[in-house]
Amino acid sequence: MREVNLALRFLLELYALGALAYWGTHTGSGWTSVALAVAVVAIAGVIWGTFASPKASHRLSLWPRTGVQAAVFGAAAAALWVSGQTVMAAVFAVAAVVNGGLVIAWGQ
C-alpha cells in the first residue's frame, strides 16, 4: 500500500505541473499564454526539485518541506479553481491532502 501511495504522490506532482500549465495557457493570450505556462511550470519545478524532491540538492526537513509541497499543490489547486475547473480543483486538493497525510504518517 505504501508503494501505491508513493506512486500517487508522483502522479499528483505531475498533475500539479499540468494544472499550472493549464492555468498559464488560459490566462495569457497568444504567445504570452505559452510563455506564462512554461514559466510557471519551470518555477514550480525548480522549487520542488531544489527543496522537496527525494534527491533535492537542498532538501528541507519534514515540516518546511511539507510547507513547500503544500504551496505547490495549493497553487495548482488554485490555478484550476480560477480557470473554472472547480470540481477538478476540489478533487485534486482532497487527494493531495490525503496523500500528504499518509506520506507523513508512514514516514515516506
C-alpha positions as CSV (number, residue, x, y, z in Angstrom):
1,M,0.0,0.0,0.0
2,R,2.9,2.4,0.7
3,E,4.2,1.9,-2.8
4,V,0.8,2.8,-4.2
5,N,0.8,6.0,-2.1
6,L,4.3,7.0,-3.4
7,A,3.1,6.3,-7.0
8,L,0.0,8.5,-6.3
9,R,2.4,11.2,-4.9
10,F,4.3,11.2,-8.2
11,L,1.2,11.4,-10.3
12,L,0.0,14.3,-8.1
13,E,3.3,16.1,-8.7
14,L,2.9,15.7,-12.5
15,Y,-0.8,16.7,-12.3
16,A,0.2,19.8,-10.4
17,L,2.6,20.9,-13.1
18,G,-0.1,20.2,-15.7
19,A,-2.6,22.3,-13.8
20,L,-0.2,25.2,-13.6
21,A,0.4,24.9,-17.3
22,Y,-3.3,24.8,-18.0
23,W,-3.7,28.0,-16.0
24,G,-0.9,29.7,-17.9
25,T,-2.4,28.8,-21.3
26,H,-5.8,30.1,-20.2
27,T,-4.6,33.2,-18.6
28,G,-2.5,34.8,-21.3
29,S,-3.3,35.3,-24.9
30,G,-1.3,34.3,-28.0
31,W,2.4,33.6,-27.3
32,T,2.2,35.1,-23.8
33,S,0.0,32.2,-22.8
34,V,2.7,29.7,-23.8
35,A,5.4,31.8,-22.1
36,L,3.3,32.0,-18.9
37,A,2.7,28.3,-18.9
38,V,6.3,27.5,-19.4
39,A,7.5,30.0,-16.8
40,V,5.1,28.9,-14.1
41,V,5.9,25.2,-14.6
42,A,9.6,25.9,-14.6
43,I,9.4,27.9,-11.4
44,A,7.3,25.2,-9.6
45,G,9.6,22.5,-10.9
46,V,12.8,24.3,-9.8
47,I,11.3,24.9,-6.3
48,W,10.1,21.3,-6.0
49,G,13.4,19.9,-7.3
50,T,15.5,22.1,-5.1
51,F,13.7,21.7,-1.8
52,A,11.1,18.9,-1.9
53,S,12.2,16.0,-4.1
54,P,13.8,12.9,-2.6
55,K,17.1,13.8,-4.3
56,A,16.9,17.6,-3.8
57,S,20.1,19.5,-3.6
58,H,18.9,21.5,-0.6
59,R,16.3,19.0,0.8
60,L,14.4,20.6,3.7
61,S,13.5,18.9,7.0
62,L,10.0,17.4,7.2
63,W,7.8,20.4,8.1
64,P,9.4,23.0,5.9
65,R,9.4,20.5,3.1
66,T,5.8,19.8,3.7
67,G,5.1,23.5,3.5
68,V,6.8,23.8,0.1
69,Q,4.9,20.8,-1.2
70,A,1.6,22.3,0.2
71,A,2.4,25.6,-1.5
72,V,3.0,24.0,-4.9
73,F,-0.1,21.7,-4.6
74,G,-2.1,24.7,-3.3
75,A,-1.0,26.8,-6.2
76,A,-2.1,24.0,-8.6
77,A,-5.5,23.7,-7.0
78,A,-6.0,27.5,-7.0
79,A,-4.9,27.6,-10.7
80,L,-7.6,25.0,-11.6
81,W,-10.1,26.9,-9.5
82,V,-9.6,30.3,-11.1
83,S,-9.5,28.6,-14.5
84,G,-13.1,27.4,-13.9
85,Q,-12.2,23.8,-13.2
86,T,-13.7,23.9,-9.7
87,V,-14.5,20.2,-9.4
88,M,-11.1,19.1,-10.5
89,A,-9.6,21.7,-8.1
90,A,-11.5,20.2,-5.2
91,V,-10.7,16.6,-6.1
92,F,-7.0,17.4,-6.6
93,A,-6.9,19.3,-3.3
94,V,-8.5,16.4,-1.3
95,A,-6.3,13.8,-3.0
96,A,-3.2,15.9,-2.2
97,V,-4.1,16.4,1.4
98,V,-4.9,12.7,2.0
99,N,-1.8,11.6,0.2
100,G,0.3,14.1,2.1
101,G,-1.1,12.9,5.4
102,L,-0.2,9.3,4.5
103,V,3.3,10.3,3.4
104,I,3.8,11.9,6.8
105,A,2.2,9.1,8.8
106,W,4.1,6.4,7.0
107,G,7.4,8.3,7.1
108,Q,7.8,8.4,3.4
